[in-house]
Amino acid sequence: MTATVKQMWRHPIKGIGAEPLTGVRLETGGPMPLDRAWAVLTGKAEDTGAWQPCRNFARGCFGPELMAVTAETRTDAEGTRITLRHPKQGEITLNPASDSDQLVEWLQPIYPAERPQPHSLISAPEGGMADASFPALSILSLASLRALGDALGQELDPRRFRGNLWIDGTEPFAEFDWIGKTLQIGAVRLQVVDRITRCRATETNPDTGARDANTLKALREHWGHTDFGIRAKVLCDGEIALADTIEVL
């Protein structure tokens, strides 16, 4: 097997916006830097300063049009700025520390009125606000994505699955055999922990924000589950970049 890293993504605000990367430095026990570093509370949920379950936040499974948001993060001496773009809402640049109200106003037209409404942009605890019991790096396979697309009869955009690392060069779903094993990617070692069970967000086209693919049904019918991708712990500090090879130790 000669697998390589083909795409890298982070999602600064949970459920809202995907940002492509070419390289990143990872730290032991941490997530992709600035991945799910902020999140938007909905309904009666309040900021507890701790990790919260995904049902408390604005997400693509509840508001499919959020899947069409793209992100660009800039951090300098003045702090962090995130630029979000959406085909209907245009562009907004905000400071996550102070511009909660502006983001909520920008989101309201593209969030379903029947759902508990977004009200506050909050900072995630150390480790981010991903849907995992530990700070995780997600690894997904383009071969698996092509197999799923073939089952559906359509090409699928990787952004549907909001992963961190997309690899290629393996057999479809071979990554599930890595559970419990150690990977070497670039200068970093990772311990693969578990598979990722998916939600309806993956049914949405990230260009349009419309649901157009029954991904969960296809996974169940063809593979007997709704899992796609794996989660891993970072075991050492180091840098990874596009075109790095993956070695199963």
Protein Blocks (a to p, Z undefined) as FASTA:
>chain_A
ZZddfbdcddfbghiacaddfbdcddehiacehiakbccdehjbccehiacdfklpccfk
lmmmlmmpccdddddfkoccdddddfklopadddfklmmmmmmmmmmmmgcfkbccdfbd
cdddehijadbfbdcdddddfklmmmmmmmnopacdfklnopabdcehiaehklmmmgoi
acdehjbccddfbdcdddfklmpcfklopafbdfklmmmmmnopabecjddddfbgcddd
ehiacddZZ
